[in-house]
Amino acid sequence: MANLLILGATGSIGSTAINAVRNKIIDSRITGLVSYSSDLSELGKEFRCPTLKAEGCSREEIRSFIRNAKPDIALNGVAGTDGLIYTDILIDEGIDIALANKESIVLGGRSILNKAKEHDVRIIPVDSEHSAIYNLLKERKAERLILTASGGPFYDRKDLSSVSVEEALQHPTWKMGKKITIDSATLANKGLEVIEASYLFSVDAENIDVVIHRQSIVHSAIQTEDGAVYALLSPPDMTLPIAMAIDPELSSKAVAPLSFRDLSLTFSAWDEKRFPMLSLAYRAIREGGNLPIAYCAADEACVNAFLNNRISFMDIPAIVQETMERCKGTEPSSIDEILDEARSFHQMAETLCLSR
Ligand SMILES: NC(=O)c1ccc[n+]([C@@H]2O[C@H](COP(=O)([O-])OP(=O)(O)OC[C@H]3O[C@@H](n4cnc5c(N)ncnc54)[C@H](OP(=O)(O)O)[C@@H]3O)[C@@H](O)[C@H]2O)c1
């Protein structure tokens, strides 16, 4: 039975993982739980493990907590750019990572992946799209990746200028944290995922397609050299990708199998004009340098401002674009430089939000 550390234990990903352990879908012993400021005392009692509220903790305090938990694998379900700090510590400590925090890859890029390789640490993606592709690639090589997107709540709404926070928080198929839910409404989430896929699977932007698939049953697909397409299908429930990442030998049923007789699956193109955040992500990969960092950090600042009613829904892509244009530069080489740049792009986007 593997020792499991859960980072972001009170969030949507963390809670799904905890339920999977409770329900014995994942055969693991929880040896540590981390949140930012939410109380963990009940969970700590239930799993008889140490807990940490990381608010105000130094990197060394976090490192020492992680080390003492002695995990075989850690689930990184922290929301936002701070997730990279945890991924970096886990790699230093030689701990395998089930990675839900996509910001770690979008910001960390090649530096974090190379560092993981050097430390012989496995990064197993949890994002459902990347989990699907990761598992499909075990058996074959891909020529193209096809990422599916639910399209969010506004996929067929013509005018997005007056979108309210409450409307943007209504995701049609997934129940998730607020940041990723807003990102799903602007398609920035898909943008982050395209960048994540490009780094994780070493595929350039031209060979990654995004297709709208309202039902969120096909989690993604790969096309091989011979033209065949392989896809992974399951209900929209993060239990399966989390369980597959934590326990590669998984033998219990993580989700109810699909009944094909009841399925009706649709696919369509996405609209570049109404969803500029996805086009900006493609630009970030094509032009490279520090643009993925600017994209990710500026988006985080903008989503926060939108959630606090400080900017409008369509200000998000406008400010992200402006930050990318002002910040264009080369790819930083160390994780500390990446974190510094992310902080300054975040600040610049916040200043732009204030001027709206
Ligand atoms: N939700 C999904 O279905 C889904 C699917 C694919 C990928 N992801 C990715 O998984 C990550 C988590 O998403 P989520 O929806 O689970 O977010 P969430 O519901 O907002 O939960 C975030 C968790 O992270 C913790 N946290 C935030 N900042 C932290 C910090 N600096 N140090 C320690 N803990 C911190 C929060 O603790 P507090 O409660 O104390 O604030 C909370 O436990 C994101 O990167 C997201 O893109 C999520």
Ligand as a Chemical Component Dictionary entry (heavy atoms), coordinates in Angstrom:
data_LIG
# 
_chem_comp.id                   LIG 
_chem_comp.type                 NON-POLYMER 
_chem_comp.pdbx_formal_charge   0 
_chem_comp.three_letter_code    LIG 
# 
loop_
_chem_comp_atom.comp_id 
_chem_comp_atom.atom_id 
_chem_comp_atom.alt_atom_id 
_chem_comp_atom.type_symbol 
_chem_comp_atom.charge 
_chem_comp_atom.model_Cartn_x 
_chem_comp_atom.model_Cartn_y 
_chem_comp_atom.model_Cartn_z 
_chem_comp_atom.pdbx_ordinal 
LIG N1  N1  N 0  -11.398 20.525 -10.307 1  
LIG C1  C1  C 0  -11.172 19.774 -11.341 2  
LIG O1  O1  O 0  -12.025 18.984 -11.768 3  
LIG C2  C2  C 0  -9.848  19.871 -12.069 4  
LIG C3  C3  C 0  -9.643  19.112 -13.229 5  
LIG C4  C4  C 0  -8.407  19.154 -13.847 6  
LIG C5  C5  C 0  -7.377  19.936 -13.337 7  
LIG N2  N2  N 1  -7.605  20.677 -12.219 8  
LIG C6  C6  C 0  -6.530  21.515 -11.701 9  
LIG O2  O2  O 0  -6.276  21.121 -10.344 10 
LIG C7  C7  C 0  -5.901  22.258 -9.558  11 
LIG C8  C8  C 0  -6.871  22.367 -8.375  12 
LIG O3  O3  O 0  -8.167  22.647 -8.872  13 
LIG P1  P1  P 0  -9.459  22.588 -7.938  14 
LIG O4  O4  O 0  -10.612 22.779 -8.852  15 
LIG O5  O5  O -1 -9.412  21.365 -7.074  16 
LIG O6  O6  O 0  -9.237  23.902 -7.049  17 
LIG P2  P2  P 0  -10.017 24.325 -5.713  18 
LIG O7  O7  O 0  -11.284 23.554 -5.561  19 
LIG O8  O8  O 0  -10.082 25.803 -5.757  20 
LIG O9  O9  O 0  -9.030  23.852 -4.541  21 
LIG C9  C9  C 0  -7.750  24.375 -4.411  22 
LIG C10 C10 C 0  -7.026  23.697 -3.277  23 
LIG O10 O10 O 0  -5.695  24.215 -3.245  24 
LIG C11 C11 C 0  -5.423  24.738 -1.930  25 
LIG N3  N3  N 0  -4.454  25.821 -2.091  26 
LIG C12 C12 C 0  -4.566  26.951 -2.794  27 
LIG N4  N4  N 0  -3.416  27.679 -2.712  28 
LIG C13 C13 C 0  -2.579  26.950 -1.930  29 
LIG C14 C14 C 0  -1.253  27.140 -1.461  30 
LIG N5  N5  N 0  -0.554  28.227 -1.768  31 
LIG N6  N6  N 0  -0.716  26.183 -0.677  32 
LIG C15 C15 C 0  -1.417  25.073 -0.322  33 
LIG N7  N7  N 0  -2.665  24.837 -0.744  34 
LIG C16 C16 C 0  -3.230  25.763 -1.541  35 
LIG C17 C17 C 0  -6.780  25.178 -1.397  36 
LIG O11 O11 O 0  -6.760  25.288 0.021   37 
LIG P3  P3  P 0  -7.842  26.217 0.817   38 
LIG O12 O12 O 0  -9.127  25.433 0.840   39 
LIG O13 O13 O 0  -7.266  26.388 2.163   40 
LIG O14 O14 O 0  -7.963  27.504 0.029   41 
LIG C18 C18 C 0  -7.631  24.004 -1.888  42 
LIG O15 O15 O 0  -7.436  22.895 -1.061  43 
LIG C19 C19 C 0  -5.924  23.452 -10.517 44 
LIG O16 O16 O 0  -4.631  23.678 -11.019 45 
LIG C20 C20 C 0  -6.845  23.004 -11.635 46 
LIG O17 O17 O 0  -6.563  23.631 -12.864 47 
LIG C21 C21 C 0  -8.807  20.652 -11.562 48 
# 
loop_
_chem_comp_bond.comp_id 
_chem_comp_bond.atom_id_1 
_chem_comp_bond.atom_id_2 
_chem_comp_bond.value_order 
_chem_comp_bond.pdbx_ordinal 
LIG N1  C1  SING 1  
LIG C1  O1  DOUB 2  
LIG C1  C2  SING 3  
LIG C2  C3  SING 4  
LIG C2  C21 DOUB 5  
LIG C3  C4  DOUB 6  
LIG C4  C5  SING 7  
LIG C5  N2  DOUB 8  
LIG N2  C6  SING 9  
LIG N2  C21 SING 10 
LIG C6  O2  SING 11 
LIG C6  C20 SING 12 
LIG O2  C7  SING 13 
LIG C7  C8  SING 14 
LIG C7  C19 SING 15 
LIG C8  O3  SING 16 
LIG O3  P1  SING 17 
LIG P1  O4  DOUB 18 
LIG P1  O5  SING 19 
LIG P1  O6  SING 20 
LIG O6  P2  SING 21 
LIG P2  O7  DOUB 22 
LIG P2  O8  SING 23 
LIG P2  O9  SING 24 
LIG O9  C9  SING 25 
LIG C9  C10 SING 26 
LIG C10 O10 SING 27 
LIG C10 C18 SING 28 
LIG O10 C11 SING 29 
LIG C11 N3  SING 30 
LIG C11 C17 SING 31 
LIG N3  C12 SING 32 
LIG N3  C16 SING 33 
LIG C12 N4  DOUB 34 
LIG N4  C13 SING 35 
LIG C13 C14 SING 36 
LIG C13 C16 DOUB 37 
LIG C14 N5  SING 38 
LIG C14 N6  DOUB 39 
LIG N6  C15 SING 40 
LIG C15 N7  DOUB 41 
LIG N7  C16 SING 42 
LIG C17 O11 SING 43 
LIG C17 C18 SING 44 
LIG O11 P3  SING 45 
LIG P3  O12 DOUB 46 
LIG P3  O13 SING 47 
LIG P3  O14 SING 48 
LIG C18 O15 SING 49 
LIG C19 O16 SING 50 
LIG C19 C20 SING 51 
LIG C20 O17 SING 52 
# 
